[in-house]
Amino acid sequence: MNNFRSYTSSHFRRFPKSLSIRRKVPWWDQIHDPGSEIVSKWNRIFLVACMIAMFLDPLYFYLPIIGGDACMKIDIALGVRVTFARTFTDLFFFLHIFMKFRTAFVAPSSRVFGRGELVMDPRAIAIRYLKSNFVVDLAAALPLPQIVIWFMITSVLKNPTAAHANHTVSLIVLIQYIPRFFVMIPLNRRIVKTTGVIAKTAWSGAAYNLLLYVLASHV
């Protein structure tokens, strides 16, 4: 019995190390195929976040209200709610920038022969992204209205007569709409190119087109 036990233990000790359980690499350390499932899911999630963010931005125009010594003041309660909501959606824009640094691309030279060879080198991906759409994505992600609105609220609390003279937030919101449209429109085309459709069902496609119409009329 003792011999059997010693034989068994020594037998299992001779197992090759290659059979050991390998630790799975987390998704944020991987380089993803642009047509993979995780990239397709993220593109759809980010598209929804873009639409929500663009619905939130016009709410900054409702911050000035009638009242106070200068006949106009800032709705601080609405400013707090809009600031928190927009900050949450801005996180998706920064995550999208991170995903682009971890997404492979097709080498332009390989398209001539029709092979479509993927470039998986993180350095090459980063250099290509920094030279192409990084500036637009960063401009769309910066929380500029939140910063300006809290400077405005601070100045209004100190000097109520300055509320009607500050149009900086309105100007920044209008300017930042441009890079956000430049982020959203190519994303829409990328989803259609990868999956064939923007929505998997007819009702979701109708809801998406209706939201685009409402967004255009809302602005």
C-alpha positions as CSV (number, residue, x, y, z in Angstrom):
1,M,0.0,0.0,0.0
2,N,2.8,2.4,0.8
3,N,4.6,1.5,-2.4
4,F,1.4,2.3,-4.4
5,R,1.1,5.7,-2.7
6,S,4.7,6.6,-3.4
7,Y,4.4,5.4,-7.0
8,T,1.3,7.4,-7.6
9,S,2.7,10.7,-6.2
10,S,5.9,10.3,-8.1
11,H,4.0,9.6,-11.3
12,F,2.0,12.8,-11.0
13,R,5.1,14.8,-10.2
14,R,6.5,13.7,-13.6
15,F,3.6,15.4,-15.5
16,P,5.0,18.0,-18.0
17,K,4.7,21.7,-17.0
18,S,3.0,22.4,-20.3
19,L,-0.2,20.8,-19.0
20,S,-0.5,23.4,-16.2
21,I,-3.4,25.7,-16.3
22,R,-2.4,28.9,-18.2
23,R,-3.7,32.2,-16.9
24,K,-6.0,33.9,-19.4
25,V,-4.9,37.3,-20.6
26,P,-7.4,40.0,-19.8
27,W,-9.1,41.7,-22.7
28,W,-7.5,45.1,-21.9
29,D,-4.0,43.5,-22.5
30,Q,-5.0,41.9,-25.8
31,I,-4.9,43.2,-29.3
32,H,-8.3,42.7,-30.8
33,D,-9.4,41.9,-34.4
34,P,-11.6,44.8,-35.7
35,G,-14.2,42.3,-36.8
36,S,-14.2,40.4,-33.4
37,E,-17.2,40.0,-31.3
38,I,-15.9,42.2,-28.4
39,V,-15.1,45.1,-30.8
40,S,-18.5,44.8,-32.4
41,K,-20.3,44.8,-29.1
42,W,-18.3,47.8,-27.9
43,N,-19.0,49.8,-31.0
44,R,-22.8,49.3,-30.4
45,I,-22.5,50.3,-26.8
46,F,-20.4,53.3,-27.6
47,L,-22.9,54.4,-30.3
48,V,-25.7,54.4,-27.7
49,A,-23.4,56.4,-25.4
50,C,-22.7,58.9,-28.1
51,M,-26.4,59.4,-28.7
52,I,-27.1,59.9,-25.0
53,A,-24.3,62.3,-24.7
54,M,-25.6,64.4,-27.6
55,F,-29.0,64.4,-26.1
56,L,-27.5,65.8,-22.8
57,D,-25.5,68.6,-24.3
58,P,-28.4,70.9,-25.3
59,L,-29.6,70.8,-21.7
60,Y,-26.8,73.3,-20.9
61,F,-28.8,75.9,-22.8
62,Y,-31.5,75.6,-20.2
63,L,-29.3,76.5,-17.3
64,P,-30.0,80.3,-17.4
65,I,-33.4,81.0,-15.9
66,I,-35.3,84.2,-15.0
67,G,-34.9,85.4,-11.5
68,G,-32.4,87.0,-9.1
69,D,-31.2,90.6,-8.8
70,A,-30.0,90.6,-12.4
71,C,-33.3,89.2,-13.7
72,M,-31.3,86.0,-14.8
73,K,-29.6,83.4,-12.8
74,I,-28.1,79.9,-13.2
75,D,-30.1,76.8,-12.3
76,I,-27.5,75.1,-10.1
77,A,-29.6,72.0,-9.5
78,L,-29.9,71.3,-13.2
79,G,-26.3,72.1,-13.7
80,V,-25.3,69.5,-11.1
81,R,-27.5,66.8,-12.7
82,V,-26.3,67.5,-16.2
83,T,-22.6,67.6,-15.1
84,F,-22.8,64.2,-13.5
85,A,-24.7,62.7,-16.4
86,R,-22.3,64.1,-19.0
87,T,-19.2,63.1,-17.0
88,F,-20.5,59.5,-17.0
89,T,-21.0,59.5,-20.8
90,D,-17.5,61.1,-21.2
91,L,-16.0,58.0,-19.6
92,F,-17.2,56.0,-22.7
93,F,-15.3,58.4,-25.0
94,F,-12.1,57.8,-23.1
95,L,-12.7,54.0,-23.1
96,H,-13.3,54.2,-26.8
97,I,-9.9,55.9,-27.2
98,F,-8.3,53.1,-25.1
99,M,-10.1,50.5,-27.3
100,K,-8.7,52.0,-30.5
101,F,-5.2,51.7,-29.0
102,R,-5.9,47.9,-28.6
103,T,-7.6,47.3,-31.9
104,A,-5.6,46.0,-34.9
105,F,-5.8,47.4,-38.4
106,V,-5.4,46.1,-41.9
107,A,-2.1,46.9,-43.5
108,P,-2.6,49.2,-46.5
109,S,0.0,47.3,-48.5
110,S,-1.8,44.0,-48.1
111,R,-5.0,45.3,-49.6
112,V,-3.4,45.4,-53.0
113,F,-3.2,41.7,-53.1
114,G,-6.5,41.2,-51.4
115,R,-5.2,39.4,-48.4
116,G,-6.1,42.0,-45.7
117,E,-3.2,41.3,-43.3
118,L,-3.8,42.5,-39.8
119,V,-1.2,44.5,-38.0
120,M,-1.1,43.4,-34.3
121,D,2.0,45.4,-33.2
122,P,0.9,47.8,-30.4
123,R,3.5,50.3,-31.3
124,A,2.4,50.4,-35.0
125,I,-1.3,50.6,-33.9
126,A,-0.5,53.6,-31.5
127,I,1.5,55.5,-34.2
128,R,-1.2,55.0,-36.8
129,Y,-4.0,56.1,-34.4
130,L,-2.1,59.1,-33.1
131,K,-1.6,60.3,-36.7
132,S,-5.2,59.8,-37.8
133,N,-8.2,60.2,-35.5
134,F,-6.7,60.7,-32.0
135,V,-7.1,64.5,-32.0
136,V,-10.7,64.3,-33.0
137,D,-11.5,61.6,-30.4
138,L,-9.7,63.5,-27.7
139,A,-11.6,66.8,-28.5
140,A,-14.9,64.9,-28.3
141,A,-14.0,63.3,-25.0
142,L,-12.7,66.4,-23.1
143,P,-15.1,67.5,-20.3
144,L,-15.0,71.2,-21.3
145,P,-18.6,72.1,-20.5
146,Q,-18.4,70.7,-17.0
147,I,-15.2,72.7,-16.3
148,V,-16.7,75.9,-17.6
149,I,-20.1,75.5,-16.0
150,W,-18.5,75.2,-12.5
151,F,-16.3,78.2,-13.1
152,M,-19.5,80.0,-14.1
153,I,-21.5,78.9,-11.1
154,T,-18.6,80.0,-8.8
155,S,-18.6,83.4,-10.4
156,V,-22.4,83.7,-10.3
157,L,-22.4,82.9,-6.6
158,K,-19.8,85.7,-6.0
159,N,-21.4,88.2,-8.4
160,P,-25.1,87.5,-9.4
161,T,-25.0,90.3,-12.0
162,A,-22.6,88.3,-14.2
163,A,-25.0,85.5,-15.0
164,H,-26.4,87.0,-18.2
165,A,-23.0,87.9,-19.6
166,N,-21.4,84.4,-19.9
167,H,-22.1,82.6,-23.1
168,T,-19.0,80.4,-22.9
169,V,-20.8,77.2,-22.2
170,S,-23.1,77.6,-25.1
171,L,-20.2,78.3,-27.4
172,I,-18.2,75.2,-26.2
173,V,-21.2,72.9,-26.5
174,L,-21.8,74.0,-30.1
175,I,-18.1,73.7,-31.0
176,Q,-17.8,70.2,-29.3
177,Y,-20.8,69.0,-31.3
178,I,-18.6,69.0,-34.4
179,P,-16.0,66.4,-33.3
180,R,-18.7,64.3,-31.7
181,F,-20.5,64.1,-35.0
182,F,-17.2,63.2,-36.6
183,V,-16.8,60.3,-34.1
184,M,-20.4,59.1,-34.4
185,I,-20.8,59.0,-38.2
186,P,-17.7,56.9,-39.0
187,L,-18.7,54.6,-36.1
188,N,-22.1,54.1,-37.7
189,R,-20.5,53.2,-41.0
190,R,-18.0,50.9,-39.3
191,I,-20.8,48.9,-37.6
192,V,-22.7,48.5,-40.9
193,K,-19.5,47.4,-42.7
194,T,-18.7,44.8,-40.0
195,T,-22.1,43.4,-39.3
196,G,-24.1,44.4,-42.3
197,V,-26.8,46.2,-40.3
198,I,-26.9,48.9,-37.6
199,A,-29.7,47.1,-35.7
200,K,-30.4,43.4,-35.4
201,T,-34.2,43.7,-35.4
202,A,-36.6,45.9,-37.4
203,W,-38.1,47.6,-34.4
204,S,-34.6,48.5,-33.0
205,G,-33.6,49.9,-36.4
206,A,-36.8,52.0,-36.5
207,A,-36.1,53.3,-32.9
208,Y,-32.6,54.2,-33.9
209,N,-33.7,56.2,-36.9
210,L,-36.4,57.9,-34.8
211,L,-33.8,58.9,-32.2
212,L,-31.6,60.4,-34.9
213,Y,-34.5,62.4,-36.1
214,V,-35.4,63.5,-32.6
215,L,-31.7,64.4,-32.0
216,A,-31.6,66.6,-35.1
217,S,-34.8,68.4,-34.1
218,H,-33.6,68.7,-30.5
219,V,-30.5,70.5,-31.4
